């Protein structure tokens, strides 16, 4: 397993620790800071694994499949925690997770036909804004600052718009995959 794939797997391993610090009554007074630090580290591994893979020609089919899946697991887990903490409306999370299920299903159909579809720029923008939104909203849990909360909500609506745009773009660019079914 090459370094980018190890970083992707490390991101997956960090998810349960993030959730524990978000939801379990541990480290009173510091849990949200630890959770946001874990999330930032996990998010940085997403940036780093892609850069390393492209720079050193270490792009693999495993990475093309697992990297977006690791992102989905991280972001969806965080958003569900934020719904529990009343920082994010459930309907936004449902739309975003729904998009992820659609894309994952589409990727499975493509993979069954021997096609591996890498993430698009729209998808990367979507993920970036989702991660920024999560960082801001988790950070705000201890401060309960209305301006920080508002910034998080603005980021949530931008992430929601990018989610829909990236879904339409993804389906449009890969519509031939459905026609090529075995």
C-alpha positions in Angstrom: 0.0 0.0 0.0 1.5 3.3 -1.0 1.6 6.5 1.1 -1.4 8.2 -0.3 -3.5 5.1 0.3 -2.2 4.9 3.8 -3.2 8.5 4.4 -6.7 7.7 3.1 -6.9 4.7 5.5 -5.6 6.9 8.4 -8.5 9.3 7.6 -11.0 6.4 8.0 -9.4 5.4 11.3 -9.7 8.9 12.7 -13.5 9.0 12.2 -14.6 7.0 15.3 -12.3 9.1 17.4 -13.9 12.3 16.0 -17.4 10.9 16.7 -16.4 9.9 20.3 -15.1 13.4 21.1 -18.2 15.0 19.5 -20.9 12.9 21.2 -19.5 11.0 24.2 -19.2 12.8 27.5 -15.4 12.7 27.6 -12.8 15.4 28.3 -15.3 17.9 29.6 -14.5 21.3 28.3 -12.0 20.1 25.7 -13.9 17.5 23.7 -15.0 19.9 20.9 -11.4 21.2 20.5 -10.1 17.7 20.3 -12.9 16.8 17.8 -12.1 19.8 15.6 -8.4 19.1 15.7 -9.0 15.5 14.6 -11.3 16.7 11.9 -8.7 19.2 10.6 -6.0 16.5 10.6 -8.3 14.1 8.7 -9.2 16.9 6.3 -5.5 17.7 5.7 -4.8 14.0 4.9 -7.4 14.4 2.1 -5.5 17.3 0.6 -2.1 15.6 1.2 -2.9 12.1 -0.2 -4.1 13.6 -3.5 -1.1 15.9 -4.0 1.3 13.1 -3.2 -0.5 10.6 -5.5 -0.5 13.0 -8.4 3.1 14.4 -7.9 4.7 11.0 -7.6 2.4 9.1 -10.0 1.0 7.0 -7.2 -2.6 7.2 -8.4 -4.3 3.8 -8.0 -7.7 2.4 -8.6 -7.9 1.7 -4.8 -7.2 5.4 -4.2 -9.7 6.6 -6.8 -12.3 4.5 -5.1 -11.3 4.7 -1.4 -10.4 8.4 -1.2 -13.9 9.7 -2.1 -15.4 7.0 0.2 -13.2 8.1 3.1 -14.3 11.7 2.5 -18.0 10.7 2.5 -17.6 8.7 5.7 -15.8 11.6 7.5 -18.1 14.4 6.3 -21.3 12.4 6.8 -20.3 11.3 10.3 -19.5 14.9 11.2 -22.7 16.3 9.8 -24.8 13.7 11.7 -23.0 14.8 14.9 -23.8 18.4 14.1 -27.5 17.5 13.6 -27.4 15.9 17.1 -25.8 19.1 18.4 -28.5 21.3 16.8 -25.9 23.1 14.6 -27.1 21.9 11.3 -30.6 21.3 9.9 -31.3 17.6 9.2 -32.8 18.3 5.8 -29.5 19.7 4.5 -27.7 16.6 5.8 -30.3 14.4 4.1 -29.8 16.1 0.7 -26.0 15.8 1.1 -26.1 12.2 2.2 -28.6 11.4 -0.5 -26.2 12.7 -3.1 -23.5 10.6 -1.7 -25.6 7.4 -2.0 -26.5 8.3 -5.6 -22.9 8.8 -6.5 -21.7 5.7 -4.7 -24.4 3.6 -6.5 -23.3 5.2 -9.8 -19.7 4.3 -9.1 -20.6 0.7 -8.3 -22.3 0.4 -11.7 -19.3 1.9 -13.3 -16.9 -0.4 -11.4 -19.0 -3.4 -12.4 -18.3 -2.3 -16.0 -14.6 -2.0 -15.4 -14.7 1.8 -15.2 -13.2 3.8 -12.3 -14.5 7.4 -12.1 -12.3 9.8 -10.2 -13.7 12.8 -8.3 -14.4 16.0 -10.3 -13.5 19.5 -9.5 -17.1 20.3 -8.5 -16.9 17.3 -6.1 -13.7 18.6 -4.6 -15.1 22.1 -4.2 -18.2 20.6 -2.5 -16.0 18.5 -0.1 -13.8 21.6 0.7 -16.9 23.7 1.6 -18.4 20.9 3.6 -15.2 20.5 5.6 -14.9 24.3 6.2 -18.6 24.3 7.3 -18.0 21.5 9.7 -14.8 23.1 11.2 -16.7 26.4 11.8 -19.7 24.7 13.3 -17.8 22.4 15.6 -15.6 25.3 16.7 -18.7 27.3 17.5 -20.0 24.6 19.9 -18.0 26.0 22.7 -18.3 29.7 21.8 -21.9 29.8 20.7 -21.1 33.0 18.8 -23.9 34.2 16.6 -21.5 35.5 13.9 -19.5 32.2 13.8 -22.8 30.3 13.7 -24.0 32.5 10.8 -20.7 31.9 8.9 -21.3 28.2 9.4 -24.8 28.4 8.1 -23.7 30.4 5.0 -21.0 27.7 4.4 -23.8 25.1 4.8 -25.9 26.6 2.0 -22.8 27.0 -0.2 -21.9 23.4 0.4 -25.6 22.4 -0.3 -25.5 24.3 -3.6 -22.2 22.7 -4.6 -23.6 19.3 -3.6 -26.4 19.7 -6.1 -24.2 21.2 -8.8 -21.6 18.4 -8.4 -24.4 15.7 -8.6 -25.7 17.1 -11.8 -22.2 17.6 -13.3 -21.2 14.0 -12.3 -24.3 12.4 -13.8 -24.1 14.5 -16.9 -20.4 13.7 -17.6 -20.9 10.0 -16.9 -24.3 9.4 -18.4 -22.8 6.9 -20.8 -21.9 4.5 -17.9 -25.6 3.6 -17.6 -25.8 2.8 -21.3 -22.7 0.5 -21.0 -24.2 -1.8 -18.4 -23.4 -5.4 -18.8 
